[in-house]
């Protein structure tokens, strides 16, 4: 039996970012299960920079918006140059070309109401919060392009609109293995490190 701690925040939002950073650093100090990477959903790169500045014992991966974001907001990349440069200086890896997992539909936006991806996305946001959804999706996106190794524990971080308010430990996997019948390859939530008690959805933003 493994005993751990989970921090419960009263409200979601960027005011929690430092609390999440501190909790992630504390979790990285624990030996089992060891986490090789911290995957941070970060549109502009600022939140990822804050984690990369503070974390020295694990790889930091910044997952920003993919090229398809231009169809939503009319611009890409969303990663700001100054943050991208600092992330590179801090040896963090940047992922901004991986497709969304919960926002991609073969039938196009017109078919999204019936898409299983939308159902799963809305369930995650409703039950666990937007930051949780972002953390899960960021892990899947990072795995899909080889930024983290599949089937190994990693920490995923997400937030509501900006900053970070959620952190989890999960076994990374590829998007097409999310619901795999193979228990060694499917996505596995192992721990919740930080999560807000109040759940809020941000309908406009993809990653925090």
N, C-alpha and C positions, 0 to 999 in steps of 0.2 A: 504494500500500500504506500502511495506517495501522497504526502500532505503538502498543499501549497496555499498561497494566498491570492485573493482577488480583490482589487480595489473597485469600489462602487462609487461612481460620481453622481451627484444629484442632477446635473443638467449636461446635455451635450454641448459641444462648442469649443472654439480655439483657446478659451481661457484655461483649458485642461492640459494643454500641450506639455508643459513642464512636468506635470504630475505623471503623464504617460511616459515621458523620457526617463524619469527617475525609476518608475516601476519596471520598465524594460531593462534598464541597466542592472537593477536588482535581480531580475529574472535571469539575465545572461550570466550572472555569477553562480547560479545553481548548476551543478554538473549533469543532472539527469532530468529530462533528455536534453542533451547539448544542442544548441541552436547555432547553425553556421552563418545565418544571415538574418537581417532585419529588413523587411520589405515595407516601404512606406509609400502609400498613395499620396501624391503631391502634384497638384496642377501646375503651380508656378515654380516649384522646387524649394520654396522657403522652408516648409515643414521638414522636408528631407535633409536640408542643410543643417537644421537644428539638431536632428538626430545624428548626422554624420560628424558634427563637431563634438558631440558628447560621447559617442560610442567608439571605443578603440579595440574591443575584443571580438567583434564580429563584422562581417561584410554588411554594408548598407546599400540597399538597392532602392533607387527612386523610380517609382512607376508613375509616369505622367500620361497626359491624354494622347491617344493615337491620332494619325492623320484624319480619320473620319470625324474627329471633333470639329473640323472646319465646316462640316455639313450642319452642325448644331449651332455653333457660335460664330462661324464665319472667319475663324483664324486658327492657325496651327504653324509652328509649335506653340504650346502654351508655356513651356518651360522658359523662364527668363534667363537671358544670357549670363547675367552676373551670378545667378544661383547655379547654372550649369557649369560655369567655370570653377566655382568653389567646390562643387561636388566632385569634379574631376581632380582638383588639387587634393581633396580629402580621400581620393581613391575609392569613391563611391561609384557604383554602376548606374547608368541612366537607361531606362526603358521607356521609349516614347513612340514605338512603332508596333507594339503588340496590339492586336484587335481587342476590343471589349469582349467580355465573356457574357455578361448579362444584358448587353445592349445591341447584340448582333442578331439579325433575323434574316434567314434565307429569303423569305417572302417580302422583305422590305418593311418600312415603317407601317405600311397599311395593314400588315398581317400581325403586328406585334401583340394585339389584344389576345390572340389565341396562342402565342408563342410560349413554350414551356420556360424559356429563359426569363420572360417577363414575370411569369408566375413565381418562379424561384426568387427573382430579385425582389419582388414586392413582399414575399414572405419573409425574407431575410431582414428587410428594412422594418417591416411591421413588428416582427418578433424580437429582433436583436438591435435594431438601429442602423442608421445610414453608415456610421463608422465601421460597424461590423461587416456590412456588405462590401464596403470599400476594401477592408482588410482581406477578405476572402478573394475578391476579384483581383486585387493587386498580386496576391500570391500566385493565382492561376496565370495571370498575364506574364509575370516574371518567369515562371517555369516554362511557359510556352516558347520563350525565346532563348532559353538556356542561361538566364541570369542567376537562377538558383537550381540546385540539383533536385530532380524529382525523388519522391518517396523518402524524404528526409525532413526532420523537424525544422521549421523556420518560425520566426515571429512576423506576424502581419500587423500593420498599423493603419488605421483609417480615422476619418473625422467627419464632422458635419460642416460643410461649406468651406471652412478653413481650419488649419491646425489639426490636432489629433485628440481624440477622446476615447479611442478603443484600441486595445492590443490583444492579440491572441497568439497561441502557439498551435500550429497545425502541421500536419504532414503534407508537404507540397506535392502537387501532382499536375498533370497536363489537363487542360480543359475537357478534352474528350475522355478523360478517366475520372471525372468528377464523381459520377455515380457508378463507377465500375463494380461489377459483381466480385471482382478480385479484392478481398479485404486488404491486401498489401499494396494496392495501387489506387484505391479510391481516396477522395479527400477525407481527412480525418481531423476533426477538431479535438485537440489534446488538452488545451487549457485556455481559460479566459484570464488574462492578466489584469485588464482594466476595461470597464464598460459603464456607460451611464445608466442610471435607473430609468430616467425618462427617455423615451425613444422618439426621435424626430427625423423626418424624412426631408431631404432637400431635392425637390423635383427638377432643379435647374442644373446642378453641378454633377459631374460624373465622378471625379475623384476629389479627395479633400486636399 
